[in-house]
Amino acid sequence: MANRKKRKLASRKVYPIDTGLVNAVRFDFSKEYGRALESLVFIELKRREKELYYHENDGECDFIIKEGRDFKTVIQVTKTLEDTREREVRGLESAMKSHDIEKGLILTENEKQSFDGNIEVMPVWLCY
């Protein structure tokens, strides 16, 4: 199947289970806030026993959730879309197209909006 070559398992990315321990040994937490936010989403999705995949083709998508035999949800995680909107949307749309998913979700620290009719942006604390 061609899509098998396009997707990569989420295990290709490494997420710490204890973000507090990571923060204790990190010198500058503010530079890594987006990565920490992504780790928190990963931990919550795994806690909810979601089958997670990672997409890297024409851009990167942090999470693709598979339910049964189908891919159902695509999620990007970023602190803010202020400087990364184009990159985040490109990765999300690439995953949506590759896996025939109509709507995408971008989780941020505090932003909330909808655009392009099929992408919703919401704060991570509101969703999970």
Backbone bond lengths (Angstrom), bond angles and torsions (degrees), N, CA, C in turn:
res aa  C-N    CA-C-N  psi(-1)  N-CA   C-N-CA  omega(-1)  CA-C   N-CA-C  phi
1 M - - - 1.444 - - 1.524 108.52 -
2 A 1.322 117.58 130.73 1.459 122.37 -176.45 1.520 112.32 -61.68
3 N 1.331 117.62 -36.28 1.460 120.57 -178.81 1.520 112.72 -65.15
4 R 1.324 117.14 -25.46 1.467 119.32 178.47 1.529 110.65 -62.07
5 K 1.318 117.06 -34.15 1.455 120.60 178.62 1.523 111.21 -73.01
6 K 1.329 117.45 -25.64 1.457 121.82 -176.00 1.519 113.26 -83.89
7 R 1.315 118.53 -23.89 1.456 119.86 -177.39 1.527 110.09 -106.67
8 K 1.287 114.10 151.61 1.455 120.24 177.66 1.514 107.54 -127.90
9 L 1.310 116.56 145.63 1.454 120.54 179.76 1.518 111.10 -64.24
10 A 1.315 115.61 146.15 1.460 121.21 -179.87 1.518 111.39 -59.46
11 S 1.323 117.57 -21.27 1.459 119.71 -179.08 1.523 111.79 -66.27
12 R 1.307 117.85 -9.22 1.462 120.35 175.74 1.523 111.58 -70.48
13 K 1.311 116.29 -22.17 1.449 120.87 175.17 1.528 106.44 -102.29
14 V 1.294 116.63 145.24 1.454 121.26 -178.15 1.525 108.71 -105.72
15 Y 1.328 115.75 129.94 1.452 122.10 178.82 1.519 109.18 -122.99
16 P 1.336 117.11 131.07 1.463 119.25 177.00 1.521 110.30 -73.92
17 I 1.292 116.84 141.22 1.459 121.75 176.99 1.525 110.11 -78.48
18 D 1.326 117.30 -34.81 1.458 121.28 -179.10 1.526 109.28 -110.82
19 T 1.336 116.86 93.55 1.459 120.54 -178.40 1.528 111.47 -68.67
20 G 1.331 117.84 -24.69 1.461 120.64 176.49 1.516 111.67 -64.79
21 L 1.325 116.33 -40.33 1.459 120.68 177.72 1.525 110.51 -65.30
22 V 1.310 116.84 -41.95 1.467 120.75 178.00 1.523 109.72 -60.60
23 N 1.325 117.37 -44.69 1.466 121.33 -179.74 1.521 111.76 -64.25
24 A 1.313 117.46 -32.43 1.465 121.17 -179.15 1.523 112.17 -66.87
25 V 1.320 117.46 -30.31 1.466 120.31 -177.77 1.528 112.69 -103.50
26 R 1.292 117.72 -4.31 1.470 121.88 -179.82 1.523 109.27 -84.13
27 F 1.324 116.33 140.56 1.457 121.10 -179.25 1.527 112.78 -80.00
28 D 1.328 117.36 -42.53 1.466 120.36 -175.80 1.517 109.88 -130.73
29 F 1.331 115.79 90.20 1.464 121.32 -176.49 1.522 112.19 -61.49
30 S 1.334 118.41 -35.20 1.457 120.89 -174.68 1.530 112.30 -61.24
31 K 1.314 118.40 -31.50 1.465 121.40 179.39 1.525 111.61 -72.61
32 E 1.318 117.08 -23.53 1.462 121.67 -176.05 1.524 112.90 -109.33
33 Y 1.306 117.49 15.64 1.467 121.07 -175.59 1.526 111.88 -60.29
34 G 1.313 118.22 -43.37 1.462 121.71 -179.93 1.518 111.66 -61.35
35 R 1.303 116.93 -41.31 1.472 121.59 177.89 1.528 110.86 -65.64
36 A 1.330 116.32 -39.09 1.466 120.16 177.59 1.527 110.29 -65.31
37 L 1.322 116.86 -39.96 1.459 121.05 178.01 1.527 110.30 -62.92
38 E 1.324 116.50 -41.94 1.468 121.51 176.91 1.530 110.62 -62.00
39 S 1.317 117.19 -39.98 1.465 121.13 178.16 1.526 111.20 -64.07
40 L 1.311 117.14 -40.00 1.460 120.44 178.29 1.523 111.36 -63.81
41 V 1.332 116.97 -40.19 1.468 120.33 177.29 1.524 109.52 -65.15
42 F 1.324 117.20 -42.96 1.463 120.96 177.77 1.530 111.14 -57.22
43 I 1.331 116.57 -48.24 1.463 121.24 -178.86 1.529 110.28 -59.82
44 E 1.329 116.79 -43.43 1.465 119.82 -179.21 1.526 111.39 -67.08
45 L 1.320 118.02 -41.02 1.469 120.60 178.99 1.531 110.77 -64.84
46 K 1.323 117.43 -40.45 1.464 120.52 177.07 1.524 110.79 -66.59
47 R 1.349 116.98 -38.22 1.458 120.76 177.42 1.530 110.17 -60.13
48 R 1.325 115.64 -34.46 1.467 120.95 178.29 1.531 112.01 -85.17
49 E 1.324 115.34 8.80 1.463 123.67 175.64 1.529 113.25 59.88
50 K 1.316 116.28 40.46 1.460 121.31 177.32 1.531 109.88 -83.09
51 E 1.320 116.07 144.45 1.464 121.88 175.53 1.529 106.65 -89.03
52 L 1.330 116.29 111.38 1.460 121.79 -170.58 1.519 112.82 -107.18
53 Y 1.319 114.10 142.66 1.455 122.03 173.96 1.511 108.51 -132.40
54 Y 1.310 114.69 163.34 1.448 124.64 -179.11 1.521 106.32 -120.21
55 H 1.321 116.91 139.76 1.467 120.57 -178.67 1.527 109.93 -116.88
56 E 1.309 115.21 130.48 1.458 120.29 174.42 1.520 107.49 -142.37
57 N 1.304 115.83 105.97 1.460 121.21 178.52 1.516 106.82 -143.23
58 D 1.311 117.65 -92.50 1.462 121.96 173.75 1.518 106.74 -98.57
59 G 1.311 116.21 66.24 1.451 122.85 -173.35 1.516 109.43 111.54
60 E 1.310 115.73 165.01 1.459 122.24 -177.12 1.518 109.95 -107.10
61 C 1.319 116.16 140.48 1.465 121.97 172.67 1.519 107.22 -124.31
62 D 1.312 115.86 127.35 1.464 121.30 -172.49 1.521 113.96 -62.82
63 F 1.337 117.18 -46.39 1.459 119.67 -175.63 1.520 111.61 -139.85
64 I 1.314 115.45 133.81 1.454 122.60 168.59 1.525 104.59 -122.92
65 I 1.312 115.56 124.85 1.470 120.22 -176.66 1.520 108.87 -101.65
66 K 1.325 114.20 127.09 1.461 121.24 178.15 1.517 108.97 -103.41
67 E 1.319 115.17 131.28 1.462 121.47 176.37 1.519 107.15 -123.24
68 G 1.316 116.16 116.59 1.459 119.90 -175.42 1.522 109.37 67.08
69 R 1.319 116.17 -123.60 1.462 120.51 -178.85 1.526 113.04 -98.47
70 D 1.329 116.82 -3.56 1.464 120.59 -173.28 1.522 112.62 -116.80
71 F 1.315 114.41 149.58 1.455 121.13 171.70 1.520 106.95 -84.92
72 K 1.323 116.91 127.42 1.464 121.42 -171.88 1.522 114.65 -113.37
73 T 1.327 117.51 -33.82 1.463 120.25 -170.46 1.522 110.50 -137.40
74 V 1.334 115.80 139.08 1.459 120.87 172.39 1.528 108.19 -120.44
75 I 1.333 115.26 135.85 1.461 120.83 -175.77 1.525 110.23 -135.00
76 Q 1.317 115.73 132.22 1.455 123.39 168.77 1.519 107.02 -109.04
77 V 1.316 117.05 147.89 1.459 121.77 177.41 1.528 108.05 -129.32
78 T 1.327 115.87 128.86 1.454 121.67 178.11 1.525 108.85 -153.24
79 K 1.307 117.25 150.14 1.466 119.62 178.89 1.522 109.88 -60.69
80 T 1.324 116.23 -46.15 1.458 121.73 -178.21 1.518 109.74 -152.28
81 L 1.305 115.97 154.30 1.467 120.43 175.50 1.529 111.57 -91.48
82 E 1.306 116.13 2.73 1.456 121.60 -174.96 1.535 113.18 -49.28
83 D 1.311 118.08 -50.18 1.465 121.59 -178.48 1.526 113.20 -112.91
84 T 1.322 118.16 -3.02 1.467 120.53 -171.48 1.523 113.98 -121.52
85 R 1.322 117.42 7.38 1.467 121.19 -173.44 1.528 112.90 -52.72
86 E 1.310 117.91 -49.77 1.471 120.96 -177.49 1.528 111.55 -60.50
87 R 1.317 117.08 -45.41 1.465 121.18 -179.53 1.529 111.87 -65.46
88 E 1.324 116.38 -44.84 1.463 120.64 -178.60 1.526 111.11 -64.88
89 V 1.318 117.11 -43.75 1.467 121.10 -179.72 1.522 110.49 -67.63
90 R 1.322 117.73 -40.44 1.471 120.80 179.13 1.528 111.11 -59.57
91 G 1.326 117.07 -46.25 1.465 121.10 178.62 1.518 112.23 -64.36
92 L 1.329 115.89 -41.59 1.463 120.80 179.59 1.526 110.30 -64.52
93 E 1.324 117.35 -48.05 1.464 120.89 -179.41 1.517 112.28 -64.94
94 S 1.317 118.10 -34.30 1.460 121.88 176.72 1.528 110.48 -62.59
95 A 1.332 116.33 -45.30 1.474 120.60 178.71 1.524 110.70 -66.66
96 M 1.326 116.92 -41.13 1.463 120.77 179.00 1.528 110.64 -59.98
97 K 1.314 115.89 -44.80 1.465 120.63 -179.26 1.536 111.08 -67.68
98 S 1.309 117.16 -45.53 1.464 121.19 -177.72 1.522 113.05 -63.12
99 H 1.332 116.29 -31.14 1.464 120.33 -174.73 1.526 112.61 -113.50
100 D 1.334 115.92 13.38 1.462 122.83 175.53 1.533 111.86 52.32
101 I 1.330 114.61 52.80 1.466 121.95 178.61 1.525 107.45 -113.97
102 E 1.326 117.19 128.89 1.461 121.65 -172.85 1.520 115.07 -78.32
103 K 1.332 117.89 -33.87 1.461 120.60 -174.56 1.518 110.88 -123.22
104 G 1.331 114.52 145.77 1.451 120.89 178.97 1.515 111.29 -125.31
105 L 1.316 116.04 160.72 1.458 122.49 -177.71 1.522 109.27 -130.59
106 I 1.331 115.27 132.19 1.455 121.31 173.03 1.521 107.05 -116.23
107 L 1.322 115.97 119.96 1.461 121.76 178.62 1.521 109.33 -98.24
108 T 1.339 115.92 131.23 1.458 122.30 -178.11 1.527 109.73 -128.64
109 E 1.311 115.12 -178.28 1.463 119.42 176.67 1.531 110.61 -70.47
110 N 1.335 118.04 -48.94 1.467 120.09 -174.32 1.524 115.61 -143.78
111 E 1.299 119.95 -0.19 1.462 121.15 -174.99 1.523 111.55 -84.30
112 K 1.340 115.07 146.64 1.459 121.04 177.52 1.523 108.06 -144.05
113 Q 1.338 115.56 124.45 1.461 121.69 178.57 1.518 109.04 -172.36
114 S 1.296 115.88 168.92 1.458 122.05 172.32 1.513 107.03 -130.25
115 F 1.321 116.70 145.38 1.457 119.05 175.38 1.514 110.74 -154.03
116 D 1.295 115.14 162.49 1.467 123.83 -178.52 1.534 112.08 60.16
117 G 1.322 118.25 12.39 1.455 121.73 177.59 1.511 115.97 71.09
118 N 1.329 117.33 -9.35 1.459 118.40 -177.00 1.529 113.71 -138.00
119 I 1.314 117.24 7.29 1.468 120.36 179.65 1.526 108.41 -125.80
120 E 1.322 114.40 126.59 1.458 120.05 177.96 1.517 108.72 -113.68
121 V 1.319 115.13 137.12 1.465 122.30 176.91 1.523 106.48 -113.99
122 M 1.329 116.04 130.28 1.467 119.14 177.80 1.522 110.44 -149.52
123 P 1.339 115.39 155.11 1.460 118.91 176.43 1.524 110.54 -65.52
124 V 1.307 115.95 141.55 1.468 120.86 -178.91 1.519 111.11 -59.78
125 W 1.309 117.54 -35.06 1.463 121.29 -178.71 1.535 111.88 -68.16
126 L 1.312 117.87 -21.97 1.454 121.29 178.92 1.527 112.21 -82.27
127 C 1.315 115.19 -24.81 1.463 120.96 -173.79 1.525 112.70 -97.37
128 Y 1.312 117.14 -41.21 1.465 120.22 -172.58 1.500 111.13 -125.57
